[in-house]
Amino acid sequence: MGPLEIFYLIAGIVLFIGAIVLVVMVLLQSNSSKGLSGTIVGGSETYFGKNKKKSIEKKLLIATIVVAITFCVLALVVFALTMNAETQQTLYNEWLEQIFGSNTNIQINGN
């Protein structure tokens, strides 16, 4: 197993755990909307009272944002590396076809 395969394995595990954590964190968020009736009629809270958040809710919100950004960045990195590996394999196979004139498929890194 090469270093890239180990990275893919670790990244896959982290993405799986991150997805579960992100879903749980979003479900733990409190519902602050009043629905359609609160939008039409208007809330009885003032601007300052509405924007005050408990410290636990604020920390949960910040943690959710951090986990979501980390999850997205890691998913993009894994996607970019996967596309890069597939592109390299395709270019390598085309190069071999031009040199040897046959449909030779040799895998890079023993894959």
C-alpha positions in Angstrom: 0.0 0.0 0.0 1.5 3.3 -1.1 1.3 6.6 0.7 -1.4 7.9 -1.6 -3.6 4.9 -0.9 -3.0 5.4 2.9 -4.0 9.1 2.5 -7.2 8.0 0.6 -8.0 5.5 3.4 -7.5 8.1 6.2 -9.3 10.8 4.3 -12.2 8.5 3.7 -12.5 7.6 7.3 -12.2 11.3 8.3 -14.9 12.3 5.7 -17.2 9.6 7.0 -16.8 10.6 10.6 -17.0 14.3 9.7 -20.3 13.7 7.8 -21.8 12.0 10.9 -20.6 14.7 13.2 -21.9 17.5 10.9 -25.3 15.9 10.7 -25.5 15.6 14.5 -24.3 19.1 15.0 -26.9 20.5 12.7 -29.6 18.5 14.4 -28.5 19.9 17.8 -29.0 23.5 16.6 -32.0 25.2 18.1 -34.8 26.3 15.8 -35.0 30.1 16.0 -37.6 30.6 13.3 -41.2 31.3 14.1 -42.6 29.9 10.9 -44.7 31.7 8.4 -47.0 33.3 10.9 -44.0 34.9 12.7 -42.8 36.3 9.4 -46.1 37.9 8.4 -47.2 39.2 11.8 -43.8 40.0 13.1 -42.1 38.9 16.3 -42.6 40.5 19.6 -38.9 40.4 20.4 -36.7 43.4 20.0 -33.6 43.5 17.8 -31.2 43.1 20.7 -33.2 40.4 22.4 -33.5 38.5 19.2 -29.8 38.5 18.5 -28.7 37.5 21.9 -27.5 33.9 21.9 -26.6 31.6 24.7 -22.9 30.9 24.8 -23.5 27.1 24.2 -25.6 27.8 21.1 -23.0 30.2 19.8 -20.1 27.8 20.4 -22.1 25.0 18.7 -22.8 27.3 15.7 -19.1 28.2 15.3 -18.1 24.5 15.7 -20.6 23.6 13.0 -19.2 26.1 10.6 -15.6 25.0 11.3 -16.6 21.3 10.8 -18.5 22.1 7.6 -15.6 24.1 6.1 -13.1 21.4 7.0 -15.3 18.8 5.5 -15.7 20.7 2.3 -12.0 21.4 1.9 -11.0 17.8 2.6 -13.6 16.6 0.1 -12.2 19.0 -2.5 -8.6 17.9 -1.9 -9.5 14.2 -2.2 -11.5 14.9 -5.4 -8.6 16.9 -6.9 -6.1 14.2 -6.0 -8.4 11.5 -7.4 -8.9 13.4 -10.7 -5.2 14.0 -10.9 -4.4 10.3 -10.5 -6.9 9.3 -13.1 -5.7 12.0 -15.5 -2.1 10.8 -15.0 -3.1 7.2 -15.7 -4.9 8.2 -18.9 -2.0 10.3 -20.2 0.4 7.5 -19.4 -1.7 5.0 -21.3 -1.9 7.3 -24.3 1.8 7.8 -24.2 2.4 4.1 -24.2 0.0 3.6 -27.1 2.0 6.2 -29.1 5.3 4.6 -28.4 4.4 0.9 -28.7 1.4 1.2 -31.1 -0.8 -1.1 -29.2 -3.4 -0.9 -26.5 -1.0 -1.4 -23.6 -2.4 -0.6 -20.1 0.3 -0.5 -17.5 -0.9 0.8 -14.1 1.0 3.5 -12.4 2.1 2.7 -8.8 1.1 -1.0 -9.2 -2.6 -0.2 -9.4 
